Amino acid sequence: MSMFHRLANVAPLPGYQLKARFQTGEERLYDASALEKIWPQFGDLRTIPGLFELVRVDAGGYGVVWNEFLDLSSEEIWHEGIIIQQ
Protein backbone atom coordinates (compact mmCIF):
# COMPACT_ATOMS: atom_id res chain seq x y z
CA MET A 1 0.00 0.00 0.00
CA SER A 2 1.30 3.42 -0.97
CA MET A 3 1.88 5.93 1.78
CA PHE A 4 1.80 8.99 -0.43
CA HIS A 5 -0.17 11.86 1.02
CA ARG A 6 -2.41 12.72 -1.91
CA LEU A 7 -3.97 16.14 -2.28
CA ALA A 8 -7.66 16.85 -2.78
CA ASN A 9 -7.36 20.59 -3.35
CA VAL A 10 -5.15 23.61 -2.88
CA ALA A 11 -5.87 27.32 -2.51
CA PRO A 12 -3.44 30.24 -2.84
CA LEU A 13 -3.45 32.68 0.08
CA PRO A 14 -1.79 36.08 0.55
CA GLY A 15 1.92 36.09 1.36
CA TYR A 16 2.69 33.11 -0.89
CA GLN A 17 0.93 30.69 1.42
CA LEU A 18 -0.83 27.56 0.19
CA LYS A 19 -3.77 26.00 1.99
CA ALA A 20 -3.70 22.33 1.04
CA ARG A 21 -6.37 19.74 1.83
CA PHE A 22 -5.34 16.11 1.56
CA GLN A 23 -7.63 13.26 0.54
CA THR A 24 -7.74 12.19 4.21
CA GLY A 25 -9.36 15.55 5.05
CA GLU A 26 -6.30 16.89 6.85
CA GLU A 27 -5.27 20.45 5.99
CA ARG A 28 -1.87 22.09 6.04
CA LEU A 29 -0.63 25.63 5.52
CA TYR A 30 2.54 25.75 3.42
CA ASP A 31 4.80 28.79 3.08
CA ALA A 32 5.96 28.87 -0.55
CA SER A 33 7.80 32.18 -0.14
CA ALA A 34 11.16 30.55 0.62
CA LEU A 35 11.16 28.18 -2.38
CA GLU A 36 13.15 30.55 -4.57
CA LYS A 37 16.03 30.46 -2.08
CA ILE A 38 16.36 26.73 -2.78
CA TRP A 39 15.23 26.67 -6.43
CA PRO A 40 15.71 30.02 -8.24
CA GLN A 41 13.04 29.22 -10.85
CA PHE A 42 10.38 29.63 -8.13
CA GLY A 43 11.17 33.36 -8.26
CA ASP A 44 8.69 33.37 -11.16
CA LEU A 45 5.89 33.06 -8.59
CA ARG A 46 6.86 36.49 -7.31
CA THR A 47 7.83 38.19 -10.59
CA ILE A 48 5.10 36.99 -12.97
CA PRO A 49 1.82 38.70 -12.00
CA GLY A 50 -0.97 36.24 -11.25
CA LEU A 51 1.15 33.08 -11.58
CA PHE A 52 1.01 32.10 -7.91
CA GLU A 53 -2.80 32.19 -8.01
CA LEU A 54 -2.86 29.63 -10.87
CA VAL A 55 -1.79 26.80 -8.51
CA ARG A 56 -3.76 23.58 -8.92
CA VAL A 57 -3.52 19.95 -7.82
CA ASP A 58 -1.92 17.70 -10.42
CA ALA A 59 -3.94 14.91 -12.04
CA GLY A 60 -3.00 12.23 -9.50
CA GLY A 61 -3.01 14.37 -6.36
CA TYR A 62 0.72 13.82 -5.88
CA GLY A 63 1.59 17.50 -5.99
CA VAL A 64 0.66 20.96 -7.15
CA VAL A 65 1.56 22.71 -10.38
CA TRP A 66 1.63 26.29 -11.57
CA ASN A 67 2.78 25.78 -15.15
CA GLU A 68 4.89 23.32 -17.15
CA PHE A 69 8.03 24.47 -15.31
CA LEU A 70 6.94 24.79 -11.67
CA ASP A 71 5.58 22.04 -9.47
CA LEU A 72 5.83 20.91 -5.86
CA SER A 73 5.29 17.46 -4.39
CA SER A 74 2.49 16.67 -1.98
CA GLU A 75 5.11 15.15 0.34
CA GLU A 76 6.92 18.51 0.60
CA ILE A 77 3.66 20.20 1.57
CA TRP A 78 2.81 17.40 4.03
CA HIS A 79 6.17 17.38 5.81
CA GLU A 80 6.93 21.12 5.77
CA GLY A 81 3.39 22.46 6.12
CA ILE A 82 1.78 23.50 9.37
CA ILE A 83 -1.24 21.49 10.47
CA ILE A 84 -4.46 23.48 10.42
CA GLN A 85 -6.61 22.45 13.36
CA GLN A 86 -10.09 21.45 12.28
NORDARA-V646649 format. One line per field, one symbol per residue. phi: phi as a letter, one per 40 degrees, with the letter a starting at -180 (. if undefined). psi: psi as a letter, one per 40 degrees, with the letter a starting at -180 (. if undefined). burial: 1 if it has 16 or more other C-alpha atoms within 10 Angstrom, else 0. A space follows every 50 residues. Layout:
phi = ???
psi = ???
burial = ???
This chain:
phi = .cbcccccaabcbdggbbbbbcccgcbbbbccccdcccbdccddccccdg cdccdaccdcgcibbbacbbaacccccccbcccccc
psi = hifigiidiihhiiffihhhhieeeiiihhhedededdhddeddddehhe ddeeiihideeeaiidaedhihiddddddeihhhh.
burial = 00001111111100011111110001111111000000000100100000 010011110011111100001111101100100000
